[in-house]
């Protein structure tokens, strides 16, 4: 489930970034890279787990969904931290 959540979020952010690529004020490029990196990491983990341990490829349990949302929240928090540090609109520097 976490693979699906991360891939869906990465696809949505990619579309948003591509539509606003001329003016990437909110650094959606970084969020896109974070989410696609997490998606690739989850895909490699699931493939290796499937090949070594067997079983089902996608876990559709509440714990897997919670893990997916936790990973999505971690990516969003990293993106927010970079936005606060870089301050692309200069909102924090004006004060």
C-alpha distance (Angstrom), angle and dihedral (degrees) to the residues before:
residue distance angle dihedral
X1 . . .
X2 3.79 . .
X3 3.78 90.0 .
X4 3.80 89.8 55.1
X5 3.81 93.7 46.9
X6 3.80 93.8 49.7
X7 3.81 93.7 43.9
X8 3.81 92.0 49.5
X9 3.81 92.4 48.6
X10 3.81 91.3 46.2
X11 3.80 91.6 51.2
X12 3.81 92.4 50.1
X13 3.81 93.5 47.4
X14 3.81 90.3 46.8
X15 3.80 90.3 55.4
X16 3.81 91.0 47.7
X17 3.80 92.3 48.1
X18 3.79 92.8 46.6
X19 3.79 91.8 51.2
X20 3.83 91.1 51.0
X21 3.83 99.4 32.9
X22 3.81 93.5 122.8
X23 3.80 91.9 63.3
X24 3.82 107.8 28.3
X25 3.80 92.6 175.5
X26 3.79 94.4 145.9
X27 3.82 93.9 47.4
X28 3.79 94.8 -120.7
X29 3.81 86.4 161.2
X30 3.81 88.6 70.5
X31 3.80 93.3 47.4
X32 3.79 89.0 48.3
X33 3.81 91.1 52.8
X34 3.80 92.2 47.2
X35 3.80 92.9 51.1
X36 3.81 95.4 44.1
X37 3.81 89.5 47.8
X38 3.81 89.8 52.8
X39 3.79 90.9 46.6
X40 3.79 92.6 51.8
X41 3.81 89.9 46.7
X42 3.82 90.5 51.5
X43 3.80 91.8 46.8
X44 3.81 92.5 51.7
X45 3.81 90.1 47.1
X46 3.79 92.6 50.9
X47 3.82 94.0 45.5
X48 3.81 92.7 49.2
X49 3.79 91.6 45.1
X50 3.79 90.9 49.5
X51 3.80 93.8 48.4
X52 3.81 96.9 43.4
X53 3.80 103.4 34.0
X54 3.80 101.8 21.8
X55 3.76 119.9 -149.3
X56 3.77 127.5 106.4
X57 3.78 122.6 -15.6
X58 3.82 97.7 -144.2
X59 3.78 121.4 41.2
X60 3.79 111.3 -146.4
X61 3.79 98.0 -172.0
X62 3.81 130.4 124.4
X63 3.82 89.3 -114.2
X64 3.81 91.1 55.7
X65 3.82 90.7 48.5
X66 3.81 90.4 49.9
X67 3.81 89.7 50.1
X68 3.81 90.4 50.7
X69 3.79 93.1 51.5
X70 3.81 90.5 44.9
X71 3.81 90.7 53.6
X72 3.81 90.0 47.2
X73 3.80 90.2 50.4
X74 3.82 91.0 49.5
X75 3.82 91.0 52.7
X76 3.80 90.9 48.3
X77 3.81 91.5 49.4
X78 3.82 91.9 51.0
X79 3.80 89.4 49.8
X80 3.81 91.2 49.1
X81 3.81 91.3 50.5
X82 3.79 91.6 52.8
X83 3.81 89.8 47.5
X84 3.80 90.8 52.1
X85 3.81 92.3 48.2
X86 3.80 96.4 44.9
X87 3.83 95.0 37.1
X88 3.84 95.9 -162.7
X89 3.82 95.0 -170.8
X90 3.79 94.5 43.8
X91 3.80 92.8 -124.9
X92 3.81 95.7 138.1
X93 3.81 95.3 43.3
X94 3.83 92.5 56.8
X95 3.80 92.0 65.5
